[in-house]
Amino acid sequence: YVPTIMSIYLFCRPAERSGEDVDIILARLKGVKAFEKFHPNLLQQICMCGFYEYLEKGITLYRQGDIGTSWYAVLSGSLDVKVSETANHQDAVTICTLGVGTAFGESILDNTPRHATIVSRENSELLRIEQREFKTLWEKYRQCMAGLLAPPYGVMDSGECFSVPRSQLPLSLSRILLQVPSEKILRAEKGLRNAILARAPHMIRDRKYHLKTYRQCCVGTELVDWLLQQSSCVHSRAHAVGMWQVLLEEGVLNHVDHELNFQDKYLFYRFLDDEEEDAVLPSDDDKHEAEEELQETLLILSQIGPDALMRMILRKPPGQRTAEDLEIIYDELLHIKALSHLSNTVSWLSHVLCVFAFYISVFNQGEEGTSWYIIQKGSVNVVIYGKGVVCTLHEGDDFGKLALVNDAPRAASIDFNRILRDVEANTVRLKEHDQDVLVLQKSLRPSSHGNIPAHFKYTVMSGSPEKILEHLLETMRLDIHFFDPDPALDDFVLMHCVFMPISQLCPALLYAYIPYKRRVLSLALRWATLQGHHLLEDDTALSFVGVRSIHKHTHAGIESLTTSLHRDLIHKVLLRQFSSGEERLAKKQPIRSFDDILLKVYCSDHTYTTLRVPVLATGREVTAAVADKLGSTEELLLINLSASGEKQILKPNDVSVFQSLGVNGRLFACSREQLDSLNPLAEQEGPSTGSMSSFELMSSKDLACQMTQYDWELFSCVHEYELVYHTFGRQAYRRSTANLELFLKRFNQVQLWVVTEVCLCGTLSKRVQLLKKFIKIAAHCREFKNLNSFFAIIMGMCNPAVSRLSQTWEKLPSKFKKFYAEFESLLDPSRNHRAYRLTVAKMEPPIIPFMPLLIKDMTFTHEGNKTFIDGLVNFEKMRLIANTIRAVRHCRSQLFNAEVSPASKNPQEVRNYVRQLNVIDNQRTLSQLSFILEPRRS
């Protein structure tokens, strides 16, 4: 061992150290990350009272259970932290490794036994402070030193798994491993305390309860009430509880009896700054600063609060969870990948699972596991001895289930297998020829009348199409209102095209007509009304609604509807161009599968030909029409050419090929030899100058209103069946989703409009004005409940080409920065976009929803679940997708009032502008423009 210069000075007793000695030690400590933010006076005190310790590799500093005498900080090397569940130190398992800059040994503050054994992993140097001096420093510099008691700086990956559940670790050790009061949270605590003292100082005061006085406390219920009054980003009492739980977990808010869960009750809590008897009250400047930063603080806590709430609930024993707790867990389980295979029982099974869910740890190889685990957040390495890390499990993955299912000798397998047995006990299976043909879920439905006993309700889980239809007809109620049908019947009508095409449905309805006349008529009328113009696309459907075997007086409703549809068939829509053109100025009308459209198809020399083709025309039919018009005999390829030059060869069997075009995409037809020479048209590059001069004089509210009007027209044209075809693949059903594609394309167009205008604005001051303008427009879109354009604008501002413009953002006034931060928080994808979903839940229709998220929900359900299980239709999957479609229906259940538009001097000009946005649809070009505006800083 060769002594370091600092060790020589630290070997000296504190009383013998000169000022020069202290300076030398101080210079060394400033280089240690854990001390770099300490106040110079504190560092000076540490230098004057600290001692030097040197440990060779493998030396035990102290053992678990010892009574401590000193506190330590690691100057070099590393040490293993070992914990044993028994009195035998040989059973200790390494749970983590402390590296340079970490500190430990805080148990000397309350003379509790050491919670772990510390062993040097390599030759290490430590700074040691004896108990009396450390207590003195702690009392004087407590807030500054709090971070040292939970060190994140030098904790190293030991390569070991935690064998002790963190929830079972001693409290102070769990604080070291879990609770790391960051500077952000400490600042949030101080800001909230100061804001309360500024706005409601009576909330923090001495409280008396059961003849005992609790100094400077708040009441849990009052804290929740106060949060709900401060910001719209706090969605519910449970959300507020989660936000306070964040502070409780981090140790900056404490229950007077040291309870670990925050409760919305008459319980007392104390801020960290009020723990000391001589707590300093904030100055007027402190209060003013806290009020200015309050919304930003609440926004941060609102984003991380739901995770803290979930952890708190999962730590509770199952018997202590409330109905609201179970609903929160259930909502989370619905969107976990590990449960996707349980979708045929998810509505019941998830409720059972959430009763038994816990929040704890992982296990070591070779152990007899006791639980099934689902990763809620973060990731876990799977380590096999001798092979190292073989894979990593991420959020939503599960593990530990196999042994439970196989009845391995695990105590907790009882709960897991009980869930599976309960599911089967409430399942009714109808068989034919020893094969399941219908699977029902039995549940008890309580009666709303006291004199009528409760009865069982049977819900379809899976079955053959014919048996599902038969069951629905048998159980159909005829006393319900036509516009408020049985949800199961609505599920069938919405989703039948997936598992029972019209060619199969119509004969089945005719077969069932004799025993179920009124029921068949009711179902058929509901189906025909919902199908609308889609009926005209199928000869079998037209034949069915026109059949004369049904009595004329009962058939009047369908006959009247059919007559109306045939009358509309005479008027075919002629769409001049799908992606651009003056037709966008006219009020939007739905594009129907039997309409004709005019397509421009370009050649390699940028000449074009105009074709009139059906909406459902295939790629083969389009290329044949082009070849015929050009008089060409060679085989042609149909290409979707994007503005960036990316080429997509469309398949001959693809239907509605024009739907694949991007915002500035164009269709090309060429031979295979000409494919490499294809280049985008000049018009595809987009504008070269911004249009700020045109719209900066337009009112932000006018712009938002006209955007909402146009978006509502597009949204209203989307048929519910288009959502089904888009989810399961329109090519498989040979159906068009043109209206949905137009609406989705509009989202991309608005997003690119924001990026284009900012990147084409060469003046810094005008770019700042542009950002302000877009934030105002977004705010008005939210006011009009146009969430599609609202999110498109915010996502445009999040685009890397805009977000990197640091000089522009620095000049943006703080008020607008706060608005933008609040809007951006609604984009938070955590907990399955909970922030957005809670916002929408508070709105009344009409609403223009964030359509990409609804599409994602249906796609997630589709890809995560089989359509058929053992040859039977997975009707629970149909129900989940139908629920999302009904959410779209709810948004359109009230008409949009066009008269909300404010008085404007130039409404037609604004209307024309928002319907003809010219954008750059090339991220590379936008990025290049961005770097020209603000080059990279060296």
RAMOZI-V868731 format. One line per field, one symbol per residue. phi: phi as a letter, one per 20 degrees, with the letter a starting at -180 (. if undefined). A space follows every 10 residues. Layout:
phi: ???
This chain:
phi: .dfegfffff fffgfeeeff gfffffffff eegfdfeffg fffffffedf ddcccfgnee fbdgofefcb dcceebnbce ddccecfeff efdfdacedf necboffffc leffebedcf ebgcdcddcf gffffffffe cgffegffeb fefdfdfemd efedgffdfg gfffffeded ffgfffffff fffffffeeb fffdafcdbl mcddfldddg ffffgfffee bffeeaffff gffffgfffe ndccffdmfe dfcebfcecc fgfdfefdge ffffffffff ffegffffff fffdfgffff fffffffgfe eeffgffffg ffffdegfdf feffcffdff ffgffefccb dccefnfefc bddcfebnbc eeddgndmfe acedgnfcbn egfffelffc fffgffffgf fffffdddde cclmcfcbdd debedfeedf edffcedddf dbrfgfffff ffffefeeee fgecfggfff gfffdgffcb fgfeffffff fefffcgfff ffffffffff flffffecff fffffdfdfe gffeefffff ffgfffffff eeedefbfda pffffeffcg edfefdcdde dedfemfbcd ddcfgegegf fffffffffe medefdddde defenfdcee fgefelfffe ffgdfceccb fffegfefcf fffffnfdcf dgfedfeefg ffffffffff ffffffffeg fffffffeof ffdlcecgff ffffffgfff ffgffffffe dedgffffff gfffffffff fffemefffg fffffffegg feffffffff efggffffgf ffffffegef lllfgfffff feedffcdff ggffffgfff fffecffccl ndfffffgff ffffffffff fdfcffefef ffgcfcffff gfffecfdce dbffffffff fffcfgef
